[in-house]
Amino acid sequence: MPAAAASSVSPAAVSRLSAPMSAPVISDAVLNRMRGIGDPAADRVVAELTARGQLAEVNRLLRQWVYNDQPLPSGLPSDLVSFIDKARQLPSWADLTRIATAAQFGQAHMSYLALAYSMGVSTAAFTYPILASVFDPNVGIFLDFQKRLLGSLKLISGVYDPDAFGPHGQIIPDLVKVRLMHAAVRDYLDDSRWDRARWGVAISQEAMLVETWLFGVYALNAMQGLGVQIPADVAADFLHTWRVEGAMLGVPAGAMPADLPTANALFSQLADRDQWASPQGRYLLNTFIDQAGKYMSGPGGVDISPILISVIRCVLGPRLADMLGVPKSLWDDEVDPALHSLQATTTDNAGPLSWFVQVINDLLGDNVQMVTLKGQPVYLDIPSYRMPASSHR
């Protein structure tokens, strides 16, 4: 069974949105080419900004760009303005009515949506070494739970905020900023730090296709695994939202199937090609649990790590959980039924996960423009890893 169909404790309860196809959706030759391509337009502009030592000032200015219809702040370099003016345009085929329909469904199932992304997608990504290897401590880039959380929350606003793509929504600046963040990582991970022969370009088009389909296909199946009934037309609109976001993040639109059967088949194909147990994945899972346990706490500040471990295992299902080394827990017998009844859990103050569900619901509040950590905001800034060329002696 492909990763997208994995359930928690009762895999038979999961009804697939569609049956996988037998023939490859995209040939290995095409996927190999995608593995060797990053995001040339974003890569060029970030390399120039870095070489000119402008990242700090650019980040200061870009923090002022919040809303979709907002003019860019004055003072940005002209090459960056040219890039953003193109990058902020929706694809011609984007359908805002379909996106709003998907978001209304997500809003009505907020608890499950929050759980699928915060504990499912975030950790399922670690089962793909092509994604996990970017955070290998040996390459000098480390997982920051708060920044990863912020980036994920802002991107999923498209499937829980009906106005996310509207004039006063915030998702378009967020998508552009994520493209620039990815370019900065690629600029840093040159051949001296990154095994290009094994992984291709860091955060390649193939890697971004995998991640987009985790958000768009895996999340749907994860919610189904928790008992959410998703009408086929709503699931198709949900997929459409992620095709739009993927295209705006630099994934070729032609590589993202528009129909559910082909989308599921491609996700299965990518899992067969790119998903396996790895030291990087297990390291990231442990780092995620450690950092998430510090960021989220139970009543009275109690350590929730044991419950987090059980929640992750139940959401991922045994196959993916074993791939990451997530152990079985005595909590599983209480956590699994609670996760399958989140609406009751949120109203039952005595329930084993009532406070935990409230935590993840709070993560998807009305305004996720920033996450604050110890009173300091966490922004979608372009990371600076290199010293500008002019500073070398």
GIBELGI-V157761 format. One record per residue. N is the residue number from 0. RES is the residue in three letters. SS is DSSP state (A for helix, B for strand, O for the rest). Layout:
{{N,RES,SS} {N,RES,SS}}
//
This chain:
{{0,MET,O} {1,PRO,O} {2,ALA,A} {3,ALA,A} {4,ALA,A} {5,ALA,O} {6,SER,O} {7,SER,O} {8,VAL,O} {9,SER,O} {10,PRO,A} {11,ALA,A} {12,ALA,A} {13,VAL,O} {14,SER,O} {15,ARG,O} {16,LEU,O} {17,SER,O} {18,ALA,O} {19,PRO,O} {20,MET,O} {21,SER,O} {22,ALA,O} {23,PRO,O} {24,VAL,O} {25,ILE,O} {26,SER,O} {27,ASP,A} {28,ALA,A} {29,VAL,A} {30,LEU,A} {31,ASN,A} {32,ARG,A} {33,MET,A} {34,ARG,A} {35,GLY,O} {36,ILE,O} {37,GLY,O} {38,ASP,O} {39,PRO,A} {40,ALA,A} {41,ALA,A} {42,ASP,A} {43,ARG,A} {44,VAL,A} {45,VAL,A} {46,ALA,A} {47,GLU,A} {48,LEU,A} {49,THR,A} {50,ALA,A} {51,ARG,O} {52,GLY,O} {53,GLN,O} {54,LEU,A} {55,ALA,A} {56,GLU,A} {57,VAL,A} {58,ASN,A} {59,ARG,A} {60,LEU,A} {61,LEU,A} {62,ARG,O} {63,GLN,O} {64,TRP,O} {65,VAL,O} {66,TYR,O} {67,ASN,O} {68,ASP,O} {69,GLN,O} {70,PRO,O} {71,LEU,O} {72,PRO,O} {73,SER,O} {74,GLY,O} {75,LEU,O} {76,PRO,O} {77,SER,A} {78,ASP,A} {79,LEU,A} {80,VAL,A} {81,SER,A} {82,PHE,A} {83,ILE,A} {84,ASP,A} {85,LYS,A} {86,ALA,A} {87,ARG,O} {88,GLN,O} {89,LEU,O} {90,PRO,O} {91,SER,O} {92,TRP,O} {93,ALA,O} {94,ASP,O} {95,LEU,A} {96,THR,A} {97,ARG,A} {98,ILE,A} {99,ALA,A} {100,THR,A} {101,ALA,A} {102,ALA,A} {103,GLN,A} {104,PHE,A} {105,GLY,A} {106,GLN,A} {107,ALA,A} {108,HIS,O} {109,MET,A} {110,SER,A} {111,TYR,A} {112,LEU,A} {113,ALA,A} {114,LEU,A} {115,ALA,A} {116,TYR,A} {117,SER,A} {118,MET,A} {119,GLY,A} {120,VAL,A} {121,SER,A} {122,THR,A} {123,ALA,A} {124,ALA,A} {125,PHE,A} {126,THR,A} {127,TYR,B} {128,PRO,A} {129,ILE,A} {130,LEU,A} {131,ALA,A} {132,SER,A} {133,VAL,A} {134,PHE,A} {135,ASP,O} {136,PRO,A} {137,ASN,A} {138,VAL,A} {139,GLY,O} {140,ILE,O} {141,PHE,O} {142,LEU,O} {143,ASP,O} {144,PHE,A} {145,GLN,A} {146,LYS,A} {147,ARG,A} {148,LEU,A} {149,LEU,A} {150,GLY,A} {151,SER,A} {152,LEU,A} {153,LYS,A} {154,LEU,A} {155,ILE,A} {156,SER,A} {157,GLY,A} {158,VAL,A} {159,TYR,O} {160,ASP,O} {161,PRO,O} {162,ASP,O} {163,ALA,O} {164,PHE,O} {165,GLY,O} {166,PRO,O} {167,HIS,O} {168,GLY,O} {169,GLN,O} {170,ILE,A} {171,ILE,A} {172,PRO,A} {173,ASP,A} {174,LEU,A} {175,VAL,A} {176,LYS,A} {177,VAL,A} {178,ARG,A} {179,LEU,A} {180,MET,A} {181,HIS,A} {182,ALA,A} {183,ALA,A} {184,VAL,A} {185,ARG,A} {186,ASP,A} {187,TYR,A} {188,LEU,O} {189,ASP,O} {190,ASP,O} {191,SER,O} {192,ARG,O} {193,TRP,O} {194,ASP,O} {195,ARG,A} {196,ALA,A} {197,ARG,A} {198,TRP,A} {199,GLY,O} {200,VAL,O} {201,ALA,O} {202,ILE,O} {203,SER,O} {204,GLN,A} {205,GLU,A} {206,ALA,A} {207,MET,A} {208,LEU,A} {209,VAL,A} {210,GLU,A} {211,THR,A} {212,TRP,A} {213,LEU,A} {214,PHE,A} {215,GLY,A} {216,VAL,A} {217,TYR,A} {218,ALA,A} {219,LEU,A} {220,ASN,A} {221,ALA,A} {222,MET,A} {223,GLN,A} {224,GLY,A} {225,LEU,O} {226,GLY,O} {227,VAL,O} {228,GLN,O} {229,ILE,O} {230,PRO,O} {231,ALA,A} {232,ASP,A} {233,VAL,A} {234,ALA,A} {235,ALA,A} {236,ASP,A} {237,PHE,A} {238,LEU,A} {239,HIS,A} {240,THR,A} {241,TRP,A} {242,ARG,A} {243,VAL,A} {244,GLU,A} {245,GLY,A} {246,ALA,A} {247,MET,A} {248,LEU,O} {249,GLY,O} {250,VAL,O} {251,PRO,O} {252,ALA,A} {253,GLY,A} {254,ALA,A} {255,MET,O} {256,PRO,O} {257,ALA,O} {258,ASP,O} {259,LEU,A} {260,PRO,A} {261,THR,A} {262,ALA,A} {263,ASN,A} {264,ALA,A} {265,LEU,A} {266,PHE,A} {267,SER,A} {268,GLN,A} {269,LEU,A} {270,ALA,A} {271,ASP,A} {272,ARG,A} {273,ASP,A} {274,GLN,B} {275,TRP,O} {276,ALA,O} {277,SER,O} {278,PRO,A} {279,GLN,A} {280,GLY,A} {281,ARG,A} {282,TYR,A} {283,LEU,A} {284,LEU,A} {285,ASN,A} {286,THR,A} {287,PHE,A} {288,ILE,A} {289,ASP,A} {290,GLN,A} {291,ALA,A} {292,GLY,A} {293,LYS,A} {294,TYR,A} {295,MET,O} {296,SER,O} {297,GLY,O} {298,PRO,A} {299,GLY,A} {300,GLY,A} {301,VAL,O} {302,ASP,O} {303,ILE,O} {304,SER,A} {305,PRO,A} {306,ILE,A} {307,LEU,A} {308,ILE,A} {309,SER,A} {310,VAL,A} {311,ILE,A} {312,ARG,A} {313,CYS,A} {314,VAL,A} {315,LEU,A} {316,GLY,O} {317,PRO,A} {318,ARG,A} {319,LEU,A} {320,ALA,A} {321,ASP,A} {322,MET,A} {323,LEU,A} {324,GLY,O} {325,VAL,O} {326,PRO,O} {327,LYS,O} {328,SER,O} {329,LEU,O} {330,TRP,O} {331,ASP,A} {332,ASP,A} {333,GLU,A} {334,VAL,A} {335,ASP,A} {336,PRO,A} {337,ALA,A} {338,LEU,A} {339,HIS,O} {340,SER,O} {341,LEU,A} {342,GLN,A} {343,ALA,A} {344,THR,A} {345,THR,A} {346,THR,A} {347,ASP,O} {348,ASN,O} {349,ALA,O} {350,GLY,O} {351,PRO,O} {352,LEU,O} {353,SER,A} {354,TRP,A} {355,PHE,A} {356,VAL,A} {357,GLN,A} {358,VAL,A} {359,ILE,A} {360,ASN,A} {361,ASP,A} {362,LEU,A} {363,LEU,O} {364,GLY,O} {365,ASP,O} {366,ASN,O} {367,VAL,O} {368,GLN,O} {369,MET,O} {370,VAL,B} {371,THR,B} {372,LEU,B} {373,LYS,O} {374,GLY,O} {375,GLN,B} {376,PRO,B} {377,VAL,B} {378,TYR,O} {379,LEU,O} {380,ASP,O} {381,ILE,O} {382,PRO,O} {383,SER,O} {384,TYR,O} {385,ARG,O} {386,MET,O} {387,PRO,O} {388,ALA,A} {389,SER,A} {390,SER,A} {391,HIS,O} {392,ARG,O}}
//
